[in-house]
Amino acid sequence: MIYVIRHGHTDLNKERKMQGRMGLPLNDFGIEQAKALKVKLQNIDFDFVFSSPQERAVQTAEIVTGKSAVLDDRLDVFDLGEAGRLHIKEVKMAGQLPDSSLYKGIEEPSLFVKRVFSFMKELEKQHGKKELNVLISGHRCTTGCIGAFFEGIPSDGNILKFSSDTGDYKIFNFK
């Protein structure tokens, strides 16, 4: 089973600001969300724990499992470039993403999907046929992309519909 968890709240969530790679660690509420998730998953013995390198995701993974997470850059949050830390209402969007013609450094969506899918394909190749419990800790975008790996990319391209809720999880299986 693949347990895909989304980190809990940080002060940037509270302030309604874009987080991206300039994020913050969990705040007190985020830590409580992780502890609540630990209770929900307390009967699961995780064979592997992977995380985005962002501190908030690592904290969540380690609080939930009590184990050290293996960090993988392919699970890193979508790079918002200059839109990071701006108030959500201030950011000019192009669909689900900040407008890359207005903000420098925004990651190419197809490259984001490619890197997350690369991680998932490697995980499936190495462990897909085994009965294991794997926890992956990430972000709205990465949990959505992992969901799209299993469910397929929607015709509208909106992978965020597959995201785990903040401080919650979804379960998937390799077929």
C-alpha positions in Angstrom: 0.0 0.0 0.0 1.2 3.5 -0.8 0.1 6.1 1.8 0.4 9.6 0.4 0.2 12.2 3.1 0.2 16.0 2.8 2.0 18.1 5.3 0.1 20.1 7.9 -0.2 23.9 8.2 2.6 26.4 8.4 2.3 30.2 9.1 2.2 30.8 5.4 -1.0 28.8 5.1 -2.4 30.8 8.0 -1.4 34.1 6.2 -2.9 32.8 2.9 0.5 33.1 1.1 1.9 30.9 -1.7 4.4 28.5 -0.1 6.4 26.7 -2.8 10.1 26.2 -2.1 10.4 29.2 0.3 8.1 27.5 2.7 8.2 27.4 6.5 8.2 24.5 9.0 5.0 23.3 10.5 3.3 25.7 13.0 1.7 24.4 16.2 -1.5 23.6 14.3 0.4 21.7 11.6 2.2 19.7 14.3 -1.2 18.8 15.8 -2.4 17.8 12.4 0.6 15.5 12.0 0.0 14.0 15.5 -3.7 13.3 14.5 -2.5 11.6 11.4 -0.1 9.5 13.4 -3.1 8.3 15.5 -5.1 7.4 12.3 -2.1 5.4 10.9 -0.8 4.1 14.3 -1.5 0.4 13.3 0.5 0.6 10.1 4.1 -0.5 10.2 5.8 1.4 7.4 8.6 -0.4 5.5 9.7 2.8 3.7 9.2 6.5 4.4 9.9 9.0 1.7 9.6 12.7 1.8 10.0 15.9 -0.2 13.1 17.7 1.1 10.9 20.6 2.4 11.1 20.8 6.2 7.3 20.8 6.6 7.0 17.5 4.7 9.9 15.9 6.5 8.4 16.9 9.9 5.1 15.4 9.0 6.5 12.1 7.8 8.7 11.7 10.8 6.0 12.7 13.3 3.5 10.3 11.7 5.9 7.3 11.5 8.5 7.9 14.2 11.1 7.0 11.5 13.6 9.0 9.5 12.4 9.9 6.1 14.4 9.3 2.9 14.5 12.6 1.1 14.1 12.7 -2.6 14.3 15.9 -4.7 11.8 14.5 -7.2 9.1 14.8 -4.5 9.9 18.5 -3.9 7.1 21.0 -4.2 6.3 22.7 -7.5 8.7 25.7 -7.9 6.6 28.8 -7.8 9.6 31.1 -8.5 9.0 34.7 -7.7 5.3 34.0 -6.8 6.5 32.2 -3.7 5.4 33.9 -0.4 3.1 36.3 -2.2 -0.5 36.6 -0.9 -2.8 34.3 -2.8 -5.1 37.2 -3.8 -2.1 39.2 -5.2 -0.9 36.4 -7.6 -2.0 36.6 -11.2 -2.8 33.0 -12.2 -2.9 31.2 -15.5 -5.3 28.4 -14.7 -4.1 26.5 -11.5 -0.6 28.0 -11.6 1.0 31.5 -11.2 1.4 33.1 -14.7 4.9 32.2 -15.8 4.9 35.3 -18.1 4.8 37.5 -15.1 6.9 35.6 -12.5 10.4 34.3 -13.1 11.5 30.9 -12.0 8.1 29.0 -12.3 8.7 25.4 -13.0 7.5 23.9 -16.3 4.4 21.8 -15.4 5.4 18.9 -17.7 8.8 18.7 -16.1 7.2 18.6 -12.6 5.0 15.7 -13.7 8.0 14.0 -15.3 10.1 14.1 -12.1 7.3 12.9 -9.8 6.4 10.1 -12.2 10.1 9.2 -12.4 10.1 8.7 -8.6 6.9 6.6 -8.8 8.1 4.5 -11.7 11.3 3.7 -9.8 9.4 2.9 -6.6 7.1 0.6 -8.6 10.0 -1.1 -10.3 11.8 -1.7 -7.0 8.9 -2.5 -4.7 5.7 -2.8 -6.8 5.3 -6.5 -6.6 6.0 -6.8 -2.8 3.4 -6.4 -0.1 4.8 -3.3 1.7 3.6 -0.2 3.4 5.2 2.9 1.9 4.6 6.4 3.2 5.2 9.4 0.9 5.0 12.8 2.4 4.5 15.8 0.2 2.5 18.8 -0.8 -0.8 19.6 -2.6 1.0 19.4 -5.9 3.0 16.3 -5.3 0.2 14.3 -3.7 -2.0 15.4 -6.6 0.7 14.3 -9.1 1.1 10.9 -7.3 -2.7 10.5 -7.5 -2.5 11.3 -11.3 0.2 8.6 -11.6 -2.4 6.0 -10.4 -5.6 7.5 -11.8 -4.3 9.2 -15.0 -3.9 12.8 -15.8 -7.4 14.4 -16.1 -8.4 15.8 -19.5 -8.4 19.3 -18.1 -4.8 18.8 -16.7 -5.9 19.6 -13.2 -4.0 17.0 -11.1 -4.8 18.9 -7.9 -8.2 17.1 -7.8 -6.2 14.1 -6.6 -4.4 15.9 -3.8 -4.6 14.7 -0.2 -6.2 17.3 2.1 -3.8 19.3 4.3 -2.8 17.0 7.2 -4.5 14.0 5.6 -3.7 11.1 3.4 -4.9 8.8 0.5 -4.0 5.2 -0.2 -3.0 3.7 -3.6 -1.8 0.4 -4.8 0.4 -0.6 -7.7 -1.6 -2.7 -10.1 
